């Protein structure tokens, strides 16, 4: 990431870039930055090729790269979801690897990919002649800094605690967070400071966020609050069976996190091992403090039994979930 930012600042670009990783927003954002900076002062319509929605063969990409820039220093060729870095397109992938060994100096080639195989010849060759940037999920602090930066550009301010509330209520990705920030900016109007009431009024919580609230209430031994949250979810047309599945997932994450923490693993290591966003692990570890590990294992067993009782017609789905909540939220 630091090398990429240095290239953008200096204007000295590598021959090729691979932008990938779980945070797609960053891949798209930096591909736009490379395009804008590399083509600054030249005619974009004459010096830009974008392959998107298709799987271009190596010859198509090579031809675009070999075209000389028109009244400008560089051409930019962007390939989105080419799948050339997977085993599915080995023939074209090997052709591209051979081309990159001696690619045109006046072209900046950018791949924006979801799926990659780091063992492929193309990945290794691109990393040799250019730069592969793999965007990991930002931490809560990094997301908070980013949110504050976006709102600052709009003349607004937001506290760290409000940033965390926004992240935990709505975030599945940076893209969805960016949309929520835009909604908050419009909602505030001339007001400058974002409050938690503003977030509650404007931002739509995900079902996962509501389950976080539900588990918080269960852990705090507040069955009335937990049942009220469940009622609200059902009024919003969420299936009790789906709520049960997410409850089971959260109990499992708490049990896994608690066990890993006891083995000396850090929060970041746990997130990496479970392939989860850091804020999800942070919430699970915080909630796990309210339960003994044996109690969490018991809860998982009860979730499985409730699921079977619902599917075999032994219990009504809502009653089964309410019974589970009352058992674990009780004193």
C-alpha positions in Angstrom: 0.0 0.0 0.0 2.8 2.4 0.9 4.5 1.8 -2.5 1.3 2.4 -4.3 0.7 5.7 -2.5 4.3 6.7 -3.2 3.7 6.0 -7.0 0.6 8.1 -7.0 2.3 10.9 -5.2 5.4 10.9 -7.4 3.8 10.1 -10.7 6.4 7.4 -11.4 4.3 4.4 -12.2 5.1 0.7 -12.4 4.4 -1.1 -15.7 1.7 -3.2 -14.1 -0.5 -3.4 -11.0 -2.7 -6.1 -9.6 -5.3 -4.7 -7.1 -7.2 -7.5 -5.2 -8.2 -8.7 -1.8 -11.4 -8.8 0.3 -12.0 -5.1 0.4 -13.2 -4.4 -3.2 -13.9 -0.8 -2.5 -10.2 -0.1 -2.2 -9.4 -2.0 -5.4 -11.8 0.1 -7.3 -10.8 3.3 -5.6 -7.1 2.9 -6.3 -7.7 1.8 -9.9 -9.4 5.1 -10.4 -6.6 6.9 -8.7 -4.0 5.3 -11.0 -6.1 6.2 -14.1 -6.6 9.8 -13.1 -2.9 10.4 -12.1 -1.4 8.5 -15.0 -3.6 10.2 -17.6 -3.4 13.7 -16.0 -3.2 16.3 -18.8 -3.9 13.8 -21.7 -7.1 12.8 -23.5 -8.7 10.0 -21.6 -10.9 8.9 -24.5 -7.8 8.4 -26.6 -5.5 6.8 -24.1 -7.7 4.5 -22.0 -8.9 1.0 -22.5 -11.1 -0.8 -20.0 -12.0 -4.5 -20.2 -15.0 -5.0 -17.9 -17.8 -7.6 -18.0 -15.8 -9.8 -20.3 -12.9 -12.2 -20.0 -10.4 -10.7 -22.5 -7.9 -13.0 -24.0 -4.2 -12.2 -23.7 -3.9 -11.0 -27.3 -6.7 -8.4 -26.8 -4.9 -7.0 -23.7 -1.5 -7.1 -25.4 -2.8 -5.2 -28.4 -4.2 -2.5 -26.2 -1.0 -2.2 -24.2 1.2 -2.0 -27.4 -0.8 0.9 -28.8 1.2 4.1 -28.4 -0.3 7.0 -26.4 -1.9 9.8 -28.4 -0.8 13.3 -27.4 0.2 12.1 -24.0 2.9 10.4 -22.0 1.0 7.2 -21.2 -1.8 4.8 -22.0 -3.7 3.1 -19.2 -5.3 -0.4 -19.7 -7.6 -1.6 -17.0 -8.8 -5.2 -16.8 -11.6 -5.9 -14.3 -12.3 -9.5 -13.3 -10.3 -11.0 -16.1 -9.8 -14.2 -14.1 -6.3 -14.5 -15.6 -4.9 -15.1 -12.1 -6.9 -18.3 -11.6 -6.3 -21.8 -12.9 -9.3 -21.6 -15.2 -7.4 -19.6 -17.8 -4.0 -21.1 -17.7 -3.2 -20.7 -21.4 -4.0 -16.9 -21.6 -2.4 -16.5 -18.1 0.9 -17.9 -19.3 0.8 -15.7 -22.5 0.3 -12.6 -20.3 3.2 -13.7 -18.1 5.5 -13.9 -21.1 4.3 -10.5 -22.3 4.9 -8.8 -18.9 8.6 -9.9 -19.2 9.0 -7.3 -21.9 5.9 -5.1 -21.8 5.5 -1.6 -23.3 7.1 1.2 -21.3 4.4 3.8 -22.2 1.5 1.7 -20.8 0.3 1.2 -17.3 -1.6 -2.1 -17.1 -4.0 -2.5 -14.1 -5.7 -5.7 -13.1 -8.6 -5.5 -10.7 -9.4 -9.0 -9.5 -11.5 -10.8 -6.9 -10.0 -14.3 -7.3 -6.3 -14.9 -7.6 -3.9 -17.8 -7.2 -0.6 -16.5 -5.8 1.2 -19.5 -7.1 0.4 -18.7 -10.7 3.2 -17.6 -13.1 1.3 -14.5 -13.9 1.1 -13.4 -10.3 4.8 -14.0 -9.8 5.8 -12.2 -13.0 3.5 -9.2 -12.3 5.0 -8.9 -8.8 8.4 -9.0 -10.4 7.9 -6.3 -13.0 5.2 -4.3 -11.2 3.2 -4.4 -8.0 0.6 -6.7 -6.5 -1.5 -4.9 -3.8 -3.7 -7.1 -1.7 -6.2 -5.1 0.3 -7.1 -6.6 3.7 -10.1 -5.6 5.7 -9.3 -2.4 7.6 -9.4 -2.4 11.4 -12.1 -0.5 13.3 -9.6 2.2 13.9 -8.7 2.5 10.3 -12.3 2.5 9.3 -13.0 5.2 11.9 -10.2 7.4 10.6 -11.5 6.9 7.1 -15.1 7.9 8.1 -13.9 10.9 10.0 -11.8 11.9 6.9 -14.8 11.6 4.5 -17.0 13.7 6.8 -14.3 16.3 7.4 -14.1 16.9 3.6 -17.9 17.6 3.8 -17.4 20.1 6.7 -18.8 17.6 9.3 -17.4 16.0 12.4 -18.0 12.6 14.0 -16.7 11.2 17.3 -14.8 7.8 17.5 -17.7 6.3 19.5 -20.2 7.3 16.7 -17.9 5.9 14.1 -17.9 2.6 15.9 -21.7 2.7 16.2 -22.0 3.3 12.5 -19.5 0.5 11.6 -21.2 -2.0 13.9 -24.7 -1.1 12.8 -24.3 -1.0 9.0 -20.9 -2.2 7.8 -20.6 -5.1 5.5 -18.1 -3.3 3.3 -16.4 0.1 2.9 -18.7 0.7 -0.1 -21.8 0.4 2.1 -20.2 2.6 4.7 -19.5 5.3 2.1 -23.2 5.2 1.2 -24.2 5.6 4.8 -21.8 8.5 5.3 -23.4 10.2 2.2 -26.9 9.7 3.8 -25.7 11.2 7.1 -24.2 14.2 5.3 -27.5 15.0 3.6 -29.5 14.4 6.7 -27.4 16.8 8.8 -27.9 19.7 6.5 -26.2 22.7 8.1 -25.5 20.9 11.4 -21.8 19.9 11.8 -21.7 17.2 14.4 -23.0 13.6 13.8 -24.7 12.0 16.8 -25.8 8.4 17.6 -29.4 9.6 17.2 -28.6 10.7 13.6 -27.1 7.3 12.9 -30.2 5.5 14.3 -32.5 7.8 12.3 -30.8 7.5 9.0 -28.8 4.3 8.7 -30.4 1.0 8.1 -29.1 -1.7 10.5 -28.2 -5.1 9.0 -29.8 -8.2 10.5 -26.3 -9.1 11.8 -26.2 -5.8 13.7 -29.6 -6.5 15.3 -28.3 -9.9 16.3 -25.3 -8.2 18.0 -27.8 -6.1 20.0 -29.8 -9.3 20.8 -26.7 -11.1 22.1 -25.7 -8.0 24.1 -29.1 -8.1 25.8 -28.8 -11.8 26.5 -25.3 -11.4 27.9 -26.5 -8.5 30.1 -29.3 -10.8 31.5 -32.1 -8.6 30.1 -34.6 -11.0 28.7 -37.3 -8.3 28.2 -34.9 -6.2 26.0 -33.8 -9.3 24.1 -37.4 -10.3 23.4 -38.3 -6.8 22.3 -35.4 -6.8 19.8 -36.6 -10.2 18.5 -40.1 -8.8 18.1 -38.8 -5.9 16.1 -36.8 -8.2 13.8 -39.9 -10.3 13.2 -42.0 -7.2 12.5 -39.3 -6.3 9.8 -40.1 -9.7 8.2 -37.0 -11.5 9.4 -37.6 -15.2 9.7 -37.1 -16.7 13.3 -35.2 -19.5 11.7 -32.8 -17.1 10.1 -32.4 -15.3 13.5 -31.7 -18.6 15.1 -29.0 -19.4 12.5 -27.3 -16.1 13.2 -27.6 -16.6 16.9 -25.9 -20.0 16.6 -23.2 -18.3 14.4 -22.6 -15.7 17.1 -22.4 -18.3 19.9 -20.0 -20.3 17.8 -17.8 -17.2 17.2 -17.8 -16.3 20.8 -16.8 -19.9 21.8 -14.0 -20.0 19.1 -12.7 -16.6 20.0 -12.7 -17.3 23.7 -10.8 -20.6 23.2 -8.3 -18.9 20.8 -7.8 -16.0 23.2 -7.0 -18.5 26.0 -4.3 -20.0 23.8 -2.6 -16.6 23.6 -3.8 -15.6 20.1 -4.3 -11.8 19.4 -7.5 -10.3 18.2 -5.9 -9.8 14.7 -4.7 -13.4 14.6 -8.1 -14.7 15.5 -9.7 -12.5 12.8 -7.2 -13.9 10.2 -7.7 -17.5 11.3 -11.5 -17.2 11.1 -11.4 -15.1 7.9 -13.5 -12.4 9.6 -13.5 -8.6 9.8 -11.7 -7.4 12.9 -14.7 -5.5 14.2 -16.8 -8.7 14.1 -14.2 -10.5 16.2 -13.9 -7.6 18.5 -17.6 -7.7 19.2 -17.6 -11.5 19.7 -14.8 -11.3 22.2 -16.4 -8.5 24.1 -19.7 -10.5 24.3 -17.9 -13.7 25.2 -16.9 -12.1 28.5 -20.4 -12.6 29.7 -20.4 -16.4 29.2 -18.3 -19.3 30.4 -16.9 -21.4 27.5 -18.9 -24.4 28.7 -22.1 -22.2 28.6 -21.4 -21.2 25.0 -20.9 -24.8 24.0 -24.2 -25.6 25.7 -25.9 -22.8 23.8 -24.7 -24.1 20.5 -26.2 -27.5 21.4 -29.5 -25.8 22.3 -29.5 -23.9 19.0 -29.1 -27.2 17.1 -31.9 -28.7 19.1 -34.2 -25.7 18.5 -33.4 -25.9 14.7 -34.4 -29.6 14.7 -37.6 -29.0 16.7 -38.6 -26.2 14.3 -37.9 -28.3 11.2 -39.7 -31.4 12.5 -42.7 -29.4 13.7 -42.1 -30.1 17.4 -42.1 -26.3 18.1 -43.3 -23.1 16.6 -40.3 -21.2 15.2 -40.8 -18.0 17.2 -41.5 -19.9 20.4 -38.4 -21.9 20.0 -36.2 -18.8 19.6 -37.9 -17.1 22.5 -37.4 -20.1 24.7 -33.7 -20.1 23.9 -33.4 -16.4 24.6 -35.2 -16.6 27.9 -32.9 -19.5 29.0 -29.7 -17.7 28.4 -30.8 -14.2 29.3 -32.2 -15.4 32.6 -30.4 -15.1 35.9 
